[in-house]
Every structure is written in C-alpha cells, then in structure tokens.
Amino acid sequence: MPASVQHLVNTMSEAYQFLALVLFVWFACLIQSHRLFYKFRAKYPEIAQREIPRAFETYEHPEKLIYFLRPKSREVLRNDPELWWLRQQVKFLTILSVIMPPAGIVYLLRTVIS
C-alpha cells in the first residue's frame, strides 16, 4: 500500500476515534445534566418552578441546562454537596462539548495536510 494511502487510512482511523470520544462526551453531558436537573427539581421544587421555565413539563427545554451554568445557581447549589458536584461535572462536560469538535477538526486537518 502506498505511503499516502496508508497515511489517509491512519487519519481516518484517528477521525473515527475522535468522533467516538466527542459522542461519549456529549452523551455524558446529557446524562449528567438530566441527573442534575431532576435531583434539583426534587429537592427545590419552589426554586425550580420560579427560576426554570417549563420545569415541570415533560418536554426538553434549553433553560433546564442553562440555569445551572448561570452564576445565580451557585447560591443555591453551593450548600448542597451532591448537586454542587453534579454542577461542576456538567460545567466541565459542557465546556468540553464546545471545545472538542473545533479542536479535533483543526488537529485532523493538520494531520491530513502534513
């Protein structure tokens, strides 16, 4: 097999591995954000009703995640170690979810070009 074809095969293999990693991070973020939301709603139903639109409706709404990324959620969650830890995980996974795809594309393009 020519070296250029082998290089392309290796790059595609890296691309699939990276795609699997991105999907894993997105799935982990989804799971942890749901856990955080439902535990928060169970412990603090009044605050959830007041602060999160459609908190008790069954369909998904972006505010159910965005609330936990806002500074005002710190006031409530800092006193609850379990919810605070989940919030920190969700923040970290959300940041990874945003940073990983563009960084991976840049890395893969540099690999293909070189």
N, CA, C and O atoms as a printed pandas DataFrame, in Angstrom:
     atom_number atom_name residue_name chain_id  residue_number  x_coord  y_coord  z_coord
0              1         N          MET        A               1    0.856   -1.172    0.000
1              2        CA          MET        A               1    0.000    0.000    0.000
2              3         C          MET        A               1    0.901    1.234    0.000
3              4         O          MET        A               1    1.834    1.329    0.797
4              5         N          PRO        A               2    0.615    2.181   -0.903
5              6        CA          PRO        A               2    1.432    3.409   -0.952
6              7         C          PRO        A               2    1.354    4.186    0.366
7              8         O          PRO        A               2    0.370    4.108    1.102
8              9         N          ALA        A               3    2.405    4.923    0.629
9             10        CA          ALA        A               3    2.502    5.673    1.891
10            11         C          ALA        A               3    1.377    6.690    2.022
11            12         O          ALA        A               3    0.873    6.895    3.126
12            13         N          SER        A               4    0.968    7.334    0.930
13            14        CA          SER        A               4   -0.098    8.342    1.023
14            15         C          SER        A               4   -1.441    7.702    1.384
15            16         O          SER        A               4   -2.229    8.288    2.126
16            17         N          VAL        A               5   -1.700    6.510    0.863
17            18        CA          VAL        A               5   -2.944    5.799    1.192
18            19         C          VAL        A               5   -2.910    5.345    2.644
19            20         O          VAL        A               5   -3.908    5.454    3.356
20            21         N          GLN        A               6   -1.770    4.838    3.082
21            22        CA          GLN        A               6   -1.629    4.417    4.479
22            23         C          GLN        A               6   -1.825    5.599    5.420
23            24         O          GLN        A               6   -2.451    5.459    6.471
24            25         N          HIS        A               7   -1.295    6.760    5.050
25            26        CA          HIS        A               7   -1.468    7.970    5.855
26            27         C          HIS        A               7   -2.958    8.341    5.947
27            28         O          HIS        A               7   -3.444    8.711    7.016
28            29         N          LEU        A               8   -3.662    8.241    4.838
29            30        CA          LEU        A               8   -5.096    8.542    4.821
30            31         C          LEU        A               8   -5.873    7.559    5.693
31            32         O          LEU        A               8   -6.776    7.964    6.425
32            33         N          VAL        A               9   -5.534    6.277    5.621
33            34        CA          VAL        A               9   -6.194    5.253    6.443
34            35         C          VAL        A               9   -5.960    5.538    7.921
35            36         O          VAL        A               9   -6.888    5.444    8.724
36            37         N          ASN        A              10   -4.741    5.881    8.285
37            38        CA          ASN        A              10   -4.434    6.203    9.685
38            39         C          ASN        A              10   -5.204    7.437   10.143
39            40         O          ASN        A              10   -5.704    7.482   11.267
40            41         N          THR        A              11   -5.297    8.433    9.273
41            42        CA          THR        A              11   -6.029    9.654    9.609
42            43         C          THR        A              11   -7.508    9.357    9.800
43            44         O          THR        A              11   -8.131    9.881   10.724
44            45         N          MET        A              12   -8.074    8.527    8.944
45            46        CA          MET        A              12   -9.491    8.164    9.093
46            47         C          MET        A              12   -9.721    7.403   10.389
47            48         O          MET        A              12  -10.735    7.600   11.058
48            49         N          SER        A              13   -8.788    6.539   10.741
49            50        CA          SER        A              13   -8.893    5.803   11.997
50            51         C          SER        A              13   -8.897    6.769   13.183
51            52         O          SER        A              13   -9.680    6.611   14.119
52            53         N          GLU        A              14   -8.022    7.763   13.134
53            54        CA          GLU        A              14   -7.988    8.782   14.194
54            55         C          GLU        A              14   -9.286    9.583   14.216
55            56         O          GLU        A              14   -9.784    9.937   15.284
56            57         N          ALA        A              15   -9.827    9.864   13.042
57            58        CA          ALA        A              15  -11.072   10.631   12.958
58            59         C          ALA        A              15  -12.213    9.858   13.613
59            60         O          ALA        A              15  -13.014   10.444   14.342
60            61         N          TYR        A              16  -12.300    8.562   13.367
61            62        CA          TYR        A              16  -13.370    7.761   13.973
62            63         C          TYR        A              16  -13.194    7.669   15.484
63            64         O          TYR        A              16  -14.173    7.719   16.228
64            65         N          GLN        A              17  -11.967    7.535   15.933
65            66        CA          GLN        A              17  -11.717    7.503   17.372
66            67         C          GLN        A              17  -12.106    8.832   18.016
67            68         O          GLN        A              17  -12.712    8.860   19.087
68            69         N          PHE        A              18  -11.754    9.914   17.360
69            70        CA          PHE        A              18  -12.092   11.228   17.894
70            71         C          PHE        A              18  -13.607   11.435   17.896
71            72         O          PHE        A              18  -14.159   11.970   18.857
72            73         N          LEU        A              19  -14.274   11.016   16.830
73            74        CA          LEU        A              19  -15.731   11.125   16.770
74            75         C          LEU        A              19  -16.379   10.335   17.907
75            76         O          LEU        A              19  -17.327   10.810   18.532
76            77         N          ALA        A              20  -15.878    9.148   18.172
77            78        CA          ALA        A              20  -16.405    8.347   19.279
78            79         C          ALA        A              20  -16.198    9.064   20.613
79            80         O          ALA        A              20  -17.074    9.036   21.477
80            81         N          LEU        A              21  -15.052    9.700   20.778
81            82        CA          LEU        A              21  -14.775   10.438   22.016
82            83         C          LEU        A              21  -15.722   11.630   22.169
83            84         O          LEU        A              21  -16.242   11.868   23.259
84            85         N          VAL        A              22  -15.949   12.375   21.095
85            86        CA          VAL        A              22  -16.873   13.517   21.138
86            87         C          VAL        A              22  -18.284   13.035   21.473
87            88         O          VAL        A              22  -18.963   13.639   22.303
88            89         N          LEU        A              23  -18.720   11.969   20.842
89            90        CA          LEU        A              23  -20.061   11.433   21.125
90            91         C          LEU        A              23  -20.175   10.977   22.578
91            92         O          LEU        A              23  -21.216   11.162   23.208
92            93         N          PHE        A              24  -19.115   10.387   23.106
93            94        CA          PHE        A              24  -19.114    9.972   24.504
94            95         C          PHE        A              24  -19.255   11.175   25.434
95            96         O          PHE        A              24  -20.026   11.132   26.393
96            97         N          VAL        A              25  -18.516   12.246   25.155
97            98        CA          VAL        A              25  -18.584   13.454   25.993
98            99         C          VAL        A              25  -19.985   14.063   25.912
99           100         O          VAL        A              25  -20.541   14.467   26.933
100          101         N          TRP        A              26  -20.561   14.134   24.706
101          102        CA          TRP        A              26  -21.908   14.673   24.564
102          103         C          TRP        A              26  -22.918   13.834   25.329
103          104         O          TRP        A              26  -23.799   14.376   25.996
104          105         N          PHE        A              27  -22.796   12.521   25.237
105          106        CA          PHE        A              27  -23.723   11.630   25.934
106          107         C          PHE        A              27  -23.569   11.768   27.447
107          108         O          PHE        A              27  -24.563   11.803   28.172
108          109         N          ALA        A              28  -22.322   11.847   27.927
109          110        CA          ALA        A              28  -22.076   12.026   29.360
110          111         C          ALA        A              28  -22.661   13.354   29.840
111          112         O          ALA        A              28  -23.232   13.420   30.928
112          113         N          CYS        A              29  -22.525   14.405   29.044
113          114        CA          CYS        A              29  -23.085   15.712   29.396
114          115         C          CYS        A              29  -24.610   15.633   29.471
115          116         O          CYS        A              29  -25.219   16.187   30.386
116          117         N          LEU        A              30  -25.212   14.956   28.526
117          118        CA          LEU        A              30  -26.659   14.782   28.524
118          119         C          LEU        A              30  -27.131   14.049   29.782
119          120         O          LEU        A              30  -28.073   14.484   30.443
120          121         N          ILE        A              31  -26.480   12.953   30.101
121          122        CA          ILE        A              31  -26.855   12.151   31.273
122          123         C          ILE        A              31  -26.680   12.955   32.559
123          124         O          ILE        A              31  -27.588   13.007   33.388
124          125         N          GLN        A              32  -25.522   13.577   32.724
125          126        CA          GLN        A              32  -25.262   14.310   33.963
126          127         C          GLN        A              32  -26.161   15.537   34.102
127          128         O          GLN        A              32  -26.589   15.861   35.210
128          129         N          SER        A              33  -26.448   16.216   33.014
129          130        CA          SER        A              33  -27.325   17.388   33.108
130          131         C          SER        A              33  -28.749   16.966   33.470
131          132         O          SER        A              33  -29.434   17.671   34.211
132          133         N          HIS        A              34  -29.193   15.833   32.956
133          134        CA          HIS        A              34  -30.510   15.330   33.341
134          135         C          HIS        A              34  -30.534   14.941   34.819
135          136         O          HIS        A              34  -31.489   15.241   35.534
136          137         N          ARG        A              35  -29.486   14.280   35.258
137          138        CA          ARG        A              35  -29.415   13.908   36.679
138          139         C          ARG        A              35  -29.465   15.152   37.564
139          140         O          ARG        A              35  -30.204   15.199   38.547
140          141         N          LEU        A              36  -28.665   16.161   37.198
141          142        CA          LEU        A              36  -28.632   17.403   37.967
142          143         C          LEU        A              36  -30.004   18.055   37.993
143          144         O          LEU        A              36  -30.483   18.444   39.058
144          145         N          PHE        A              37  -30.640   18.181   36.842
145          146        CA          PHE        A              37  -31.937   18.845   36.776
146          147         C          PHE        A              37  -32.987   18.121   37.625
147          148         O          PHE        A              37  -33.691   18.755   38.411
148          149         N          TYR        A              38  -33.093   16.809   37.470
149          150        CA          TYR        A              38  -34.149   16.089   38.182
150          151         C          TYR        A              38  -33.893   16.022   39.687
151          152         O          TYR        A              38  -34.840   16.055   40.472
152          153         N          LYS        A              39  -32.637   15.930   40.098
153          154        CA          LYS        A              39  -32.345   15.971   41.534
154          155         C          LYS        A              39  -32.628   17.359   42.100
155          156         O          LYS        A              39  -33.173   17.486   43.197
156          157         N          PHE        A              40  -32.260   18.395   41.354
157          158        CA          PHE        A              40  -32.532   19.761   41.783
158          159         C          PHE        A              40  -34.035   19.995   41.895
159          160         O          PHE        A              40  -34.508   20.547   42.888
160          161         N          ARG        A              41  -34.773   19.582   40.893
161          162        CA          ARG        A              41  -36.223   19.777   40.890
162          163         C          ARG        A              41  -36.891   19.045   42.046
163          164         O          ARG        A              41  -37.863   19.541   42.615
164          165         N          ALA        A              42  -36.376   17.863   42.401
165          166        CA          ALA        A              42  -36.943   17.104   43.518
166          167         C          ALA        A              42  -36.633   17.766   44.866
167          168         O          ALA        A              42  -37.481   17.780   45.757
168          169         N          LYS        A              43  -35.424   18.314   45.016
169          170        CA          LYS        A              43  -35.029   18.922   46.294
170          171         C          LYS        A              43  -35.548   20.340   46.464
171          172         O          LYS        A              43  -35.870   20.754   47.577
172          173         N          TYR        A              44  -35.632   21.088   45.370
173          174        CA          TYR        A              44  -36.016   22.501   45.432
174          175         C          TYR        A              44  -37.124   22.804   44.412
175          176         O          TYR        A              44  -36.899   23.557   43.465
176          177         N          PRO        A              45  -38.307   22.228   44.597
177          178        CA          PRO        A              45  -39.363   22.427   43.594
178          179         C          PRO        A              45  -39.814   23.883   43.464
179          180         O          PRO        A              45  -40.168   24.324   42.371
180          181         N          GLU        A              46  -39.803   24.633   44.572
181          182        CA          GLU        A              46  -40.246   26.036   44.501
182          183         C          GLU        A              46  -39.282   26.871   43.659
183          184         O          GLU        A              46  -39.698   27.682   42.832
184          185         N          ILE        A              47  -37.993   26.655   43.887
185          186        CA          ILE        A              47  -36.991   27.404   43.133
186          187         C          ILE        A              47  -37.030   26.992   41.659
187          188         O          ILE        A              47  -36.922   27.835   40.768
188          189         N          ALA        A              48  -37.181   25.714   41.416
189          190        CA          ALA        A              48  -37.255   25.221   40.030
190          191         C          ALA        A              48  -38.450   25.839   39.310
191          192         O          ALA        A              48  -38.341   26.275   38.165
192          193         N          GLN        A              49  -39.579   25.869   39.989
193          194        CA          GLN        A              49  -40.787   26.433   39.381
194          195         C          GLN        A              49  -40.601   27.918   39.059
195          196         O          GLN        A              49  -41.038   28.396   38.012
196          197         N          ARG        A              50  -39.945   28.637   39.972
197          198        CA          ARG        A              50  -39.769   30.075   39.814
198          199         C          ARG        A              50  -38.675   30.427   38.800
199          200         O          ARG        A              50  -38.833   31.376   38.033
200          201         N          GLU        A              51  -37.569   29.677   38.787
201          202        CA          GLU        A              51  -36.387   30.058   38.018
202          203         C          GLU        A              51  -36.273   29.397   36.642
203          204         O          GLU        A              51  -35.649   29.952   35.737
204          205         N          ILE        A              52  -36.870   28.217   36.483
205          206        CA          ILE        A              52  -36.683   27.464   35.238
206          207         C          ILE        A              52  -38.014   27.369   34.506
207          208         O          ILE        A              52  -38.948   26.739   35.002
208          209         N          PRO        A              53  -38.112   27.983   33.335
209          210        CA          PRO        A              53  -39.356   27.882   32.569
210          211         C          PRO        A              53  -39.653   26.425   32.200
211          212         O          PRO        A              53  -38.761   25.673   31.806
212          213         N          ARG        A              54  -40.900   26.054   32.333
213          214        CA          ARG        A              54  -41.365   24.713   31.961
214          215         C          ARG        A              54  -40.652   23.609   32.746
215          216         O          ARG        A              54  -40.431   22.522   32.213
216          217         N          ALA        A              55  -40.295   23.871   33.991
217          218        CA          ALA        A              55  -39.542   22.912   34.795
218          219         C          ALA        A              55  -40.326   21.632   35.050
219          220         O          ALA        A              55  -39.733   20.563   35.194
220          221         N          PHE        A              56  -41.633   21.727   35.107
221          222        CA          PHE        A              56  -42.434   20.547   35.427
222          223         C          PHE        A              56  -43.182   20.000   34.218
223          224         O          PHE        A              56  -44.078   19.168   34.360
224          225         N          GLU        A              57  -42.815   20.468   33.034
225          226        CA          GLU        A              57  -43.381   19.906   31.810
226          227         C          GLU        A              57  -42.447   18.820   31.303
227          228         O          GLU        A              57  -41.253   18.829   31.599
228          229         N          THR        A              58  -42.997   17.881   30.534
229          230        CA          THR        A              58  -42.222   16.690   30.165
230          231         C          THR        A              58  -41.244   16.894   29.021
231          232         O          THR        A              58  -40.282   16.134   28.908
232          233         N          TYR        A              59  -41.450   17.884   28.172
233          234        CA          TYR        A              59  -40.527   18.027   27.051
234          235         C          TYR        A              59  -39.299   18.834   27.451
235          236         O          TYR        A              59  -39.312   19.594   28.420
236          237         N          GLU        A              60  -38.255   18.643   26.683
237          238        CA          GLU        A              60  -36.977   19.287   26.989
238          239         C          GLU        A              60  -37.002   20.762   26.601
239          240         O          GLU        A              60  -37.653   21.170   25.640
240          241         N          HIS        A              61  -36.272   21.536   27.383
241          242        CA          HIS        A              61  -36.153   22.965   27.135
242          243         C          HIS        A              61  -34.718   23.353   27.468
243          244         O          HIS        A              61  -34.192   22.903   28.486
244          245         N          PRO        A              62  -34.068   24.171   26.648
245          246        CA          PRO        A              62  -32.662   24.529   26.899
246          247         C          PRO        A              62  -32.432   25.160   28.267
247          248         O          PRO        A              62  -31.351   25.016   28.839
248          249         N          GLU        A              63  -33.416   25.844   28.788
249          250        CA          GLU        A              63  -33.255   26.515   30.081
250          251         C          GLU        A              63  -33.024   25.510   31.212
251          252         O          GLU        A              63  -32.488   25.870   32.260
252          253         N          LYS        A              64  -33.422   24.268   31.007
253          254        CA          LYS        A              64  -33.206   23.241   32.024
254          255         C          LYS        A              64  -31.723   22.949   32.216
255          256         O          LYS        A              64  -31.337   22.433   33.264
256          257         N          LEU        A              65  -30.898   23.259   31.251
257          258        CA          LEU        A              65  -29.444   23.161   31.389
258          259         C          LEU        A              65  -28.834   24.527   31.662
259          260         O          LEU        A              65  -27.965   24.657   32.524
260          261         N          ILE        A              66  -29.274   25.530   30.949
261          262        CA          ILE        A              66  -28.668   26.862   31.033
262          263         C          ILE        A              66  -28.749   27.427   32.447
263          264         O          ILE        A              66  -27.834   28.126   32.882
264          265         N          TYR        A              67  -29.819   27.138   33.163
265          266        CA          TYR        A              67  -29.955   27.643   34.532
266          267         C          TYR        A              67  -28.732   27.273   35.373
267          268         O          TYR        A              67  -28.250   28.087   36.160
268          269         N          PHE        A              68  -28.232   26.052   35.210
269          270        CA          PHE        A              68  -27.126   25.575   36.040
270          271         C          PHE        A              68  -25.772   26.141   35.619
271          272         O          PHE        A              68  -24.784   25.993   36.337
272          273         N          LEU        A              69  -25.728   26.777   34.477
273          274        CA          LEU        A              69  -24.491   27.415   34.036
274          275         C          LEU        A              69  -24.435   28.888   34.442
275          276         O          LEU        A              69  -23.401   29.540   34.299
276          277         N          ARG        A              70  -25.529   29.392   34.936
277          278        CA          ARG        A              70  -25.590   30.799   35.362
278          279         C          ARG        A              70  -25.029   30.967   36.776
279          280         O          ARG        A              70  -25.117   30.060   37.604
280          281         N          PRO        A              71  -24.454   32.137   37.034
281          282        CA          PRO        A              71  -23.898   32.387   38.373
282          283         C          PRO        A              71  -24.934   32.313   39.497
283          284         O          PRO        A              71  -24.596   31.933   40.618
284          285         N          LYS        A              72  -26.185   32.670   39.216
285          286        CA          LYS        A              72  -27.168   32.675   40.310
286          287         C          LYS        A              72  -27.497   31.273   40.814
287          288         O          LYS        A              72  -28.012   31.132   41.923
288          289         N          SER        A              73  -27.215   30.242   40.038
289          290        CA          SER        A              73  -27.462   28.884   40.526
290          291         C          SER        A              73  -26.435   28.493   41.595
291          292         O          SER        A              73  -26.681   27.593   42.398
292          293         N          ARG        A              74  -25.281   29.177   41.600
293          294        CA          ARG        A              74  -24.266   28.895   42.613
294          295         C          ARG        A              74  -24.790   29.110   44.021
295          296         O          ARG        A              74  -24.474   28.340   44.928
296          297         N          GLU        A              75  -25.587   30.152   44.210
297          298        CA          GLU        A              75  -26.092   30.485   45.544
298          299         C          GLU        A              75  -26.860   29.323   46.154
299          300         O          GLU        A              75  -26.713   29.032   47.341
300          301         N          VAL        A              76  -27.674   28.662   45.351
301          302        CA          VAL        A              76  -28.499   27.565   45.838
302          303         C          VAL        A              76  -27.690   26.277   45.939
303          304         O          VAL        A              76  -27.809   25.545   46.922
304          305         N          LEU        A              77  -26.880   26.000   44.945
305          306        CA          LEU        A              77  -26.223   24.695   44.859
306          307         C          LEU        A              77  -24.977   24.568   45.722
307          308         O          LEU        A              77  -24.588   23.456   46.077
308          309         N          ARG        A              78  -24.357   25.664   46.061
309          310        CA          ARG        A              78  -23.118   25.593   46.844
310          311         C          ARG        A              78  -23.342   24.921   48.202
311          312         O          ARG        A              78  -22.420   24.307   48.737
312          313         N          ASN        A              79  -24.523   25.023   48.755
313          314        CA          ASN        A              79  -24.812   24.439   50.064
314          315         C          ASN        A              79  -25.182   22.962   49.995
315          316         O          ASN        A              79  -25.339   22.318   51.032
316          317         N          ASP        A              80  -25.320   22.423   48.802
317          318        CA          ASP        A              80  -25.682   21.015   48.630
318          319         C          ASP        A              80  -24.525   20.310   47.914
319          320         O          ASP        A              80  -24.368   20.467   46.703
320          321         N          PRO        A              81  -23.714   19.536   48.645
321          322        CA          PRO        A              81  -22.512   18.931   48.050
322          323         C          PRO        A              81  -22.805   18.046   46.829
323          324         O          PRO        A              81  -22.054   18.075   45.855
324          325         N          GLU        A              82  -23.869   17.276   46.873
325          326        CA          GLU        A              82  -24.188   16.388   45.753
326          327         C          GLU        A              82  -24.534   17.184   44.492
327          328         O          GLU        A              82  -24.019   16.899   43.411
328          329         N          LEU        A              83  -25.399   18.170   44.638
329          330        CA          LEU        A              83  -25.781   18.981   43.488
330          331         C          LEU        A              83  -24.623   19.860   43.010
331          332         O          LEU        A              83  -24.477   20.100   41.811
332          333         N          TRP        A              84  -23.809   20.334   43.940
333          334        CA          TRP        A              84  -22.653   21.149   43.555
334          335         C          TRP        A              84  -21.686   20.323   42.708
335          336         O          TRP        A              84  -21.187   20.801   41.690
336          337         N          TRP        A              85  -21.421   19.081   43.129
337          338        CA          TRP        A              85  -20.521   18.204   42.381
338          339         C          TRP        A              85  -21.087   17.919   40.990
339          340         O          TRP        A              85  -20.349   17.943   40.005
340          341         N          LEU        A              86  -22.382   17.652   40.901
341          342        CA          LEU        A              86  -23.006   17.433   39.596
342          343         C          LEU        A              86  -22.906   18.683   38.727
343          344         O          LEU        A              86  -22.651   18.582   37.527
344          345         N          ARG        A              87  -23.103   19.855   39.318
345          346        CA          ARG        A              87  -22.996   21.105   38.560
346          347         C          ARG        A              87  -21.587   21.278   38.006
347          348         O          ARG        A              87  -21.413   21.690   36.859
348          349         N          GLN        A              88  -20.582   20.964   38.820
349          350        CA          GLN        A              88  -19.201   21.094   38.359
350          351         C          GLN        A              88  -18.937   20.131   37.195
351          352         O          GLN        A              88  -18.262   20.490   36.230
352          353         N          GLN        A              89  -19.466   18.921   37.289
353          354        CA          GLN        A              89  -19.307   17.950   36.201
354          355         C          GLN        A              89  -19.980   18.446   34.930
355          356         O          GLN        A              89  -19.409   18.364   33.843
356          357         N          VAL        A              90  -21.190   18.959   35.073
357          358        CA          VAL        A              90  -21.939   19.444   33.903
358          359         C          VAL        A              90  -21.215   20.625   33.266
359          360         O          VAL        A              90  -21.136   20.711   32.041
360          361         N          LYS        A              91  -20.688   21.533   34.078
361          362        CA          LYS        A              91  -19.932   22.671   33.524
362          363         C          LYS        A              91  -18.719   22.177   32.743
363          364         O          LYS        A              91  -18.468   22.630   31.626
364          365         N          PHE        A              92  -17.976   21.258   33.324
365          366        CA          PHE        A              92  -16.785   20.725   32.670
366          367         C          PHE        A              92  -17.151   20.021   31.361
367          368         O          PHE        A              92  -16.510   20.246   30.335
368          369         N          LEU        A              93  -18.173   19.175   31.397
369          370        CA          LEU        A              93  -18.581   18.442   30.196
370          371         C          LEU        A              93  -19.134   19.385   29.124
371          372         O          LEU        A              93  -18.939   19.151   27.931
372          373         N          THR        A              94  -19.815   20.439   29.543
373          374        CA          THR        A              94  -20.335   21.417   28.578
374          375         C          THR        A              94  -19.187   22.145   27.884
375          376         O          THR        A              94  -19.214   22.346   26.670
376          377         N          ILE        A              95  -18.190   22.533   28.653
377          378        CA          ILE        A              95  -17.020   23.193   28.068
378          379         C          ILE        A              95  -16.312   22.250   27.096
379          380         O          ILE        A              95  -15.938   22.657   25.997
380          381         N          LEU        A              96  -16.128   20.987   27.501
381          382        CA          LEU        A              96  -15.517   20.014   26.595
382          383         C          LEU        A              96  -16.343   19.825   25.332
383          384         O          LEU        A              96  -15.795   19.700   24.237
384          385         N          SER        A              97  -17.659   19.805   25.487
385          386        CA          SER        A              97  -18.554   19.613   24.341
386          387         C          SER        A              97  -18.426   20.728   23.314
387          388         O          SER        A              97  -18.617   20.509   22.118
388          389         N          VAL        A              98  -18.106   21.911   23.786
389          390        CA          VAL        A              98  -17.971   23.058   22.890
390          391         C          VAL        A              98  -16.564   23.125   22.289
391          392         O          VAL        A              98  -16.408   23.473   21.119
392          393         N          ILE        A              99  -15.555   22.798   23.073
393          394        CA          ILE        A              99  -14.170   22.949   22.631
394          395         C          ILE        A              99  -13.687   21.785   21.760
395          396         O          ILE        A              99  -12.944   22.000   20.802
396          397         N          MET        A             100  -14.091   20.584   22.076
397          398        CA          MET        A             100  -13.536   19.404   21.401
398          399         C          MET        A             100  -13.771   19.349   19.890
399          400         O          MET        A             100  -12.817   19.100   19.153
400          401         N          PRO        A             101  -14.991   19.569   19.391
401          402        CA          PRO        A             101  -15.176   19.438   17.937
402          403         C          PRO        A             101  -14.292   20.364   17.108
403          404         O          PRO        A             101  -13.635   19.877   16.187
404          405         N          PRO        A             102  -14.235   21.674   17.377
405          406        CA          PRO        A             102  -13.349   22.511   16.556
406          407         C          PRO        A             102  -11.870   22.150   16.718
407          408         O          PRO        A             102  -11.113   22.154   15.747
408          409         N          ALA        A             103  -11.467   21.839   17.952
409          410        CA          ALA        A             103  -10.062   21.467   18.167
410          411         C          ALA        A             103   -9.730   20.182   17.429
411          412         O          ALA        A             103   -8.646   20.058   16.861
412          413         N          GLY        A             104  -10.631   19.242   17.430
413          414        CA          GLY        A             104  -10.413   17.981   16.724
414          415         C          GLY        A             104  -10.354   18.171   15.225
415          416         O          GLY        A             104   -9.541   17.539   14.550
416          417         N          ILE        A             105  -11.199   19.027   14.699
417          418        CA          ILE        A             105  -11.183   19.294   13.263
418          419         C          ILE        A             105   -9.863   19.942   12.862
419          420         O          ILE        A             105   -9.277   19.578   11.842
420          421         N          VAL        A             106   -9.398   20.886   13.645
421          422        CA          VAL        A             106   -8.105   21.527   13.364
422          423         C          VAL        A             106   -6.983   20.494   13.403
423          424         O          VAL        A             106   -6.113   20.479   12.532
424          425         N          TYR        A             107   -7.007   19.632   14.415
425          426        CA          TYR        A             107   -5.979   18.591   14.531
426          427         C          TYR        A             107   -6.018   17.664   13.321
427          428         O          TYR        A             107   -4.978   17.367   12.732
428          429         N          LEU        A             108   -7.210   17.207   12.948
429          430        CA          LEU        A             108   -7.318   16.283   11.814
430          431         C          LEU        A             108   -6.911   16.956   10.500
431          432         O          LEU        A             108   -6.279   16.322    9.655
432          433         N          LEU        A             109   -7.263   18.222   10.321
433          434        CA          LEU        A             109   -6.837   18.939    9.109
434          435         C          LEU        A             109   -5.326   19.077    9.049
435          436         O          LEU        A             109   -4.722   18.921    7.987
436          437         N          ARG        A             110   -4.722   19.369   10.182
437          438        CA          ARG        A             110   -3.261   19.480   10.211
438          439         C          ARG        A             110   -2.617   18.132    9.897
439          440         O          ARG        A             110   -1.582   18.078    9.232
440          441         N          THR        A             111   -3.221   17.048   10.371
441          442        CA          THR        A             111   -2.695   15.710   10.101
442          443         C          THR        A             111   -2.817   15.370    8.622
443          444         O          THR        A             111   -1.888   14.813    8.036
444          445         N          VAL        A             112   -3.943   15.696    8.019
445          446        CA          VAL        A             112   -4.157   15.394    6.604
446          447         C          VAL        A             112   -3.235   16.232    5.725
447          448         O          VAL        A             112   -2.676   15.730    4.750
448          449         N          ILE        A             113   -3.079   17.496    6.065
449          450        CA          ILE        A             113   -2.274   18.400    5.252
450          451         C          ILE        A             113   -0.790   18.070    5.335
451          452         O          ILE        A             113   -0.072   18.195    4.343
452          453         N          SER        A             114   -0.325   17.654    6.499
453          454        CA          SER        A             114    1.118   17.401    6.651
454          455         C          SER        A             114    1.535   16.077    6.082
455          456         O          SER        A             114    2.714   15.726    6.135
